[in-house]
Amino acid sequence: MATENALIDGALRNWHSNMDRVGRFFRSLSDDDLQKEIAPGKNRLIYIWGHLSATNDRMIPLLGFGERRYPELDLIFISQPDRAVPHNFAGEAMGDMWSQLGDLLWSEFAKLTPAEWLDRHQAASPEDFEREPHRNRYTILLGRTTHLAYHLGQAILVKR
């Protein structure tokens, strides 16, 4: 069990580190900075932060932690491209959501045992999970950590 604990601990630390880095980066920006595009004609920084927040919110039911807190984010930051749906999210509001979602996920993560990390996530049926045991909570954590790092890399290029 020590190996499983070490792998899960490393993945959790990596997720937490990326969450902190994303939060610090976006909170350091002004509302005007958040309107900057990552490249001409591409997503704005506020959209990327909203997209990451919506993705974190989607993890709550996916991992079996309860109901989403901000389902309205999907229409703005997941199912539509930037600027397709008008919104008035600013840095402070997005920062509050970011912190609340991060704190909630972190507290729920801490409750899971190594065996529970290897249980199926809620988007996989029991039958699918039997055929594809990699469709588990741990894999979701790894994928979402990579997703955070990818978009942070995009965002950092704007500041340079």
Phi, psi and omega in degrees: 000340181297323179296314179299317179299317181295318180294315180293318178300316179297318179294319179294318178298320179295315178300313182297318179298315178295320176300315179298315181297316179297313181300313179298317181298305185291325178293338180282351184266147174282167176299326176294318178299323181294345178272356180288146179272149178289336173201158182307125179079007182253185183302145173276162180298322179298325178293317179298316179296319177295321178298315178294322178295316178298321178296319176297319179298322179292338179292333184302301178287328181301323180266003177081030183261005179120200183275153175297154178264329186225062182297339180295344179293333183301313182300324184273319192243358180238304189275350181230150176288166178305140178076356181288328180237118179296145176209166181237030177292135176238175184304315184295314180295317180294322178297320177296315178298316180304312181295315181298315180294317179298316179296317180297311180298316181299318180293324178288321177303318184296338182278342186279138173276166176304320179296322179291329176297332181268002174288159180296150170275167190286348177275352178256128176288159177305323180293316178296320181294326178297321178282328185230077184294350176286352179275068185237175182297321182300317179297322176299314179303313180297315180296318181289331176293317177296320178300315177302312183295321180300309182289329174296320177300319176298312185295320182298328180298331180292319184292332180285000000 
